[in-house]
Amino acid sequence: MKSRTIDLIAPSGYPNDPAAVERGIGRLKAQGHKLENVDATRRRFQRFGGTDSERAADLNRLANPSRRLPDVVLAVRGGYGASRILHGLDYDGLRDRLRDQPVALVGHSDFTAIQCALFAQAGVKTFGGPMFAGDFGAEHLSIFTMTHFWQAISHPTLTVTSHEPQHQSVDVSGMLWGGNLAILASLVGTPYLPPVEGGILFIEDVNEHPFRIERMIYQLHQSGVLGRQQAIVMGEFSGGRLSEYDNGYSLDAMIDQVRAVTGIPVVTGLQFGHVDNLLTLPFGASAHLVSNERGFKLTMSDYPHLV
């Protein structure tokens, strides 16, 4: 594996497991990578990985023309807090330095807010993928996650397949974008949600009941966001629990309702979200999605990759 410079940023929460931080540092250094801004893993302010200004500065450092760009910019963890710093980012400077450059900005969950804002305000493409503490510092490292991560950010094209049978036949092309559903819904009506036309929207979330998932999807639908998309690709919605009161209202029933109300194809089984074995997906890539009773195939291109 080629040695890379990896810049750590903490736009959201602080890592609550110091051992995970040390494991992540040890593993990446053992592979020959150079880590920058490690202090971001040790900052704390209330429940955040530093004050709002400190966390915004992690990203704004990338706009400094006198500083050499890293190969990878890796979010320490998710949680909450990215929305608080969106107004403080130097979008003009970040556009000038990062747009179409071979730099991989990577994270998921709360990092979705950063991804959306960078694309909406600066046209910067990023990656939904593993984070430093929870994934690189996991007690049991996922070989699947690590292999797919390095493959995704190092090649100009990427293909993801699933053998999960699909209820609808789909053959569409468009921009791939999305991420955490709660974050996407929270950005509706703000200048930080990109106005994507003809896109392929992927979504995921954690610890959310199907009715809460449906409510957030309805928000995207009723605000007009879904009506501009070619398809929805459902990632993992882990941690949600049903009760006796649900009386048959399951995740599958919710998806059927979304299909009926929106009229948009919904593809299921994308291995992305709060799971151990995680895909890495380029936010802003050109994508082609084909699905049928045998599964689906998602092909991506036109995104920054390491050289």
Salt bridges, closest charged atoms under 4 A:
ASP7 OD2 - ARG61 NH1 3.23
ASP7 OD2 - ARG67 NH2 3.34
ASP17 OD2 - ARG23 NH2 3.67
GLU22 OE2 - ARG42 NH2 3.32
GLU36 OE2 - LYS34 NZ 3.87
GLU36 OE1 - ARG67 NH2 3.01
ASP52 OD1 - ARG55 NH2 2.37
ASP52 OD1 - ARG84 NE 3.11
ASP58 OD2 - ARG43 NH2 2.78
ASP92 OD1 - ARG95 NH1 2.95
ASP171 OD1 - HIS288 NE2 2.64
GLU197 OE2 - ARG228 NE 3.45
GLU204 OE1 - HIS274 ND1 2.91
ASP246 OD1 - HIS209 NE2 2.84
ASP256 OD1 - ARG259 NH1 3.32
GLU293 OE2 - ARG294 NH1 3.32
ASP302 OD2 - LYS125 NZ 3.34
